[in-house]
């Protein structure tokens, strides 16, 4: 099977090279059959990469430790689920997984566009195949997933115990789906430039792809945060690690893109900016992949022995220079008669939304590379970590929250005083009164207070929007309020789904704001001793030591009393894996809507005395609930809509568009 | 109007119980903890995180660093003093964020400068678009105000269209 796997990659390499060149040749010579043939080649490519992936998975499941990658990332005692996730735990497998997703998406694009976008498709096929060709080149010539060891070890080295967690099962594939997903809108954007078809047909047809990629990248970040919080045991969820930052940046520019394309669809403006944004987003996705493999930055995510940095840097340079060069070359075709009625309008609020999103992305990029710059200029190594990001990103983030409230409700073209009063007076008063009450009731942390007041403002604007829409349906169609509410959403999926996503984002920000009131205590306790943190009294009940098949576990149990009332027992563990020098911690979390009580077993001695870190993380659960609400909103936004599909199809077939 | 009267107190209550209530009891000041200091010190084991958030269970750098921080807190040293001890031993890279002086200041200023430049650009861009719109509207107004010109152009257009046939 291993030989079949490698052979499939070699053949796929040849097929990808053909699918990259044939469509361009087809366009140049006017031979449509070459384009069709390249489309079929892309389908074959997916088949070949699937076969190769199946072979690698088979090697994992059958514990074929003659394959170096399998021996490095699995062992006999590894549960099946983590044996499967080991597929993308290392460099070679993650490259294969990237390619598998890319060729799958390519296949879907081919099937979707058999009759549509015929002028764009040759270039789309060529670009998707070229990206696949790059990854296949790495796997065939540089880092073969099927490389053999000179001998077959009796067992593998096993999967890092920290990666044996449900969060880590989902985090890499969802993140990759996001990264890879952005290739499709990028390919269409480049195709539009190459084919000089620069209306917004490509935007309409790739809207779902963009939302799909954006959603999965966000979900990947969320799974990563959940994993860090529940597994790493330091009481936080986001460490501003260079690779966390790497996946955050394209999410930010992708968010900016999703908003600014609305201006192009509605007003035929910002064409150049939208193209620049999608190039940046795809470029930043590749940069993220480069950073994990370059060794230029220290990160918990790095593939230690990677040698692929130079390849990715060259690939990134080609993408950025090629794409921006093409964009500059096509500027004469992108001129639009930009006109605005007023500075106070939705159009300009979108521009500021983009400014803050791209501003945060820039800050994160700047912070990531500043240590290299500093070393180059001053010859001094410095660190740019969480205190920098928190101090710089938070003020920009607050401005972004404000714009999130303004953007959806301010009128297109020109906002009159009546429009402003109607949409913003009540939310503004609510926020001011709310902020004052929060202050009176003891919230004195300035940034937290500001953040909460802004959250109230934006929530009020959204609730008001839902209320007005529901009431209008109730009055005009005579529907009951509940029915009117659901029909309102069903008939305007994009708009109200968007509001729901905003609500989810607000919940996430609420959790982040709660961090301003994080409380932490460390205590060394003997069996039966108690300590207090806020309203909680915690009694240490003792330590138990026991072995499992692959681990030695030390488990400390703590009884929790909340305001004098016993609310349960929590167990936190230190786990010593047989092949790992470093133990890892399993934290205990008591989660409520109000706060998390988070207990870490920091150490213990032979007498059973244990050292704990007790943390209270206020409002933490709202982060995960916010993630669910964002997912719900995204599903609504992406749900098939007949009217929209008909409109997009008309665009794609080159028919006159409807008035928007 | 009836709705507004009912709606706002309810909204206020919901929002405040969701946000204010859990925070109020936590607002009191806490003493200096290991975490307060550890979050501002970089872990130098190669993880790229802070002493507080290093992912290694028994990190060769973070664990001894935490023990030292604990000891120094017990001795009554301030956060700044403790950080200075680490900086004098390991250099600037021991701090989790650059200082706000000299070349390092550019790390802090550049993002805000970029936002400022971007905002200025947007301002002038939007002003130009607004002016363009005003000029367009003015042209339209003038055109509409001169029906004889309109008739003249109409006649010319019809002639040209005929010549196409």
Interface residues (C-beta under 8 A of the other chain):
Chain A: X162 X232 X234 X235 X236 X239 X241 X242 X297 X298 X299 X300 X337 X338 X339 X340 X341 X342 X343 X347 X348 X351 X352 X355 X356 X358 X359 X362 X363 X366 X367 X370 X371 X374 X377 X378 X380 X381 X382 X383 X384 X385 X386 X387 X388 X391 X392 X396 X426 X430 X433 X434 X437 X438 X441 X442 X443 X444 X445 X448 X452 X455 X456 X459 X460 X463 X467 X471 X510 X514 X517 X519 X520 X521 X522 X534 X535 X574 X581 X582 X583 X584 X585 X593 X594 X595 X613 X616 X618 X619
Chain B: X3 X4 X7 X8 X11 X12 X15 X16 X18 X19 X20 X21 X22 X23 X24 X25 X26 X27 X30 X33 X34 X35 X39 X40 X42 X46 X47 X48 X49 X50 X52 X53 X54 X55 X56 X57 X58 X59 X70 X91 X92 X93 X94 X95 X96 X97 X98 X103 X104 X107 X108 X110 X111 X112 X114 X115 X118 X119 X122 X123 X125 X126 X127 X129 X130 X132 X133 X136
